Amino acid sequence: MKKNELIEFLQRQIEFLQGRLDEALASVSSLTLSNEKLQSTNEKLVATVDELRKQMASMEEAMKGKSAELSKEKAARQAVQRLQGSPSERQKKPVTTPATSETRQQKPEKKRTNNGAKRKTHPECEVETIIVEPDNPDFNPEAATFIGECDVVRYVMEPMRFKKIIYKVRKYVQDEKIYKGSAPATPLLNSQYTSSFIAGLAELRYLHCMPLENAVEYFRAHGFDLDKGTAQKLVSKVRVHLENLYKALGQAIVADNYICGDETYQKVRLQVATPSGRKIKKGYIWVFVGMTTGLVYFFYDDGSRSAEVFEQHIKGFNGAFQCDYYSGYRHIGIGGMSGIKRLPCLQHIKRKFLDLKDNPKAQEIAKLFGLLYHFEHQHRIGKDGWTAGKHLEWRQRYSKVMLEKIRMRLTAVKDRIGVPPDDPLLAATEHALKQWDEIPRIFASPTYRLDNNEVERINRYISLTRRRLTIGSHSGAEAAALYHSLAITCHRCGVNVFDYFCDIIDRCAAWPPNTPIEKYRDLLPDRWKLSQK
């Protein structure tokens, strides 16, 4: 190749390479811009992907819920199909007739259900009926034909209301004699508060176990500023009017033929500190429950748990007394209490074996005691024609077999060789055998309970109070025993506590202090009837 041709060729090559270089530089600059845009786009894509993932997760949750609903619906359809396929469930198809306006009105309303659960109708509520007409502007009642109505129920609660009633008592002079009107009396002299205030405080404090300061705050929250000191005076002073009623309750309890009893403690503040410096002690409150009358009688004697307190309040009783194995009850059936028949509590006996969870023999004995409850609950007096006579016969039949099995197991445990005296199973066995002669008495009557659980449930009112407050004195504990007795008796007898206290406070305040105790018997909740004012 000649020199000129070579130079020309090289120049073309240089121009070509220069063009490629310019293109490469342009591509680099555009690529830089593209990277920036790409980074921005990438961030937007990441945000979009996260949002899509959240939407997909919510859709999956919705699909799971829908799947569960479909499964329930499918199961319900299959159950209906099985019922329809059963010969006993088949029904004849009703004869169809042309629908008229009259038949449309008589068409039964579709029952509303909540997965088969029945809604409470609350017949105890005050009923108000309101007619609801259509509110559509196009509706013309004159041109419309009534085709029926449906009931839509709404429950409304009106909170506690307070009224201030001003009686303008007028005075007149006639023939030189002054005539004056008379306003309704209050249970306390020179007091503006009616019995309803004491009734409200008593219900909150002694039935719902609310400290008195909380009850005062409850009054204040509903529009009445009642001082705590005033509330305490109302409760303590009205107690004087109820003392005779409380004595009548104690007499009515021992007149019952079947009593369940127990005791529990309450924290009581002392006026004088003990030698150890303590100002709060365990004050024991006793309780008797009349199983025939439904009466509940709490009593308190300076917080003592001694047998003398029990013997003093059980005087005059001749019947069956059911209790645990506390030493204060050991004298039942002896001496002055020879007319009382003690019934043991099977639940207390059984519990000592249940507590030995790692001992197979103890659990086996506990199961045998549990079988007594199993057979007992197979029948109930007054249900399905089951009489007291049948129940007594049934009790004596199953108890004879079961008690013999339990006794054999207990004897086998006691006769073991080489058992240390502090063995827990041996202690539980001896506790049961010490009361063994008294256990068959439970099954000698159709009405005796197997345990003392009724009293244990009633004592929960005291334990709830114990957690929330400390009673200020022995006198306060005696007042608590009185009000607890009346309030809880009302609850057991199905009597409205507020209405009861409103009525008996006014009645007892109007009666003179020397009124015979026997007259108060008809004011106890099991016989009480609201006075017609």
ABEGO torsion letter per residue (X at the ends): XBAAAAAAAAAAAAAAAAAAAAAAAAAAAAAAAAAAAAAAAAAAAAAAAAAAAAAAAAAAAAAAAAAAAAAAAAAAAAAAAAAAABAAABBBBBBBBBBBAAAAAABBBBBBBBGGBBBBAGAABBBBBBBBBBABAABBAAABBBAEBBBBBBBBBBBBBBBBBBBBBBBBBBGGBBBBBBBBBBABBGBABBAAAAAAAAAAAAAAGBBAAAAAAAAAAAGBBBBAAAAAAAAAAAAAAAAAAAAAAAAAAAABABBBBBBBBBBBBBABBBAAGBABBBBBBBBBBBAAAGBBBBBBBGGBABAAAAAAAABGBBEBBBBBABAAAAABGBEAAAABBBBBBAAAAAAAAAABAABAAAAAAAAAAAAAAAAAAABBBGBGGBBAAAAAAAAAAAAAAAAAAAAAAAAAAAABBGBBAABAAAAAAAAAAAAAAAAAAAAABAABBABAAAAAAAAAAAAAAAAABBBABAAAAAAAAAAAAAAAAAAAAGBBAAAAAAAAAAAAAABBAABBAAAAAAABAAABBBBBX
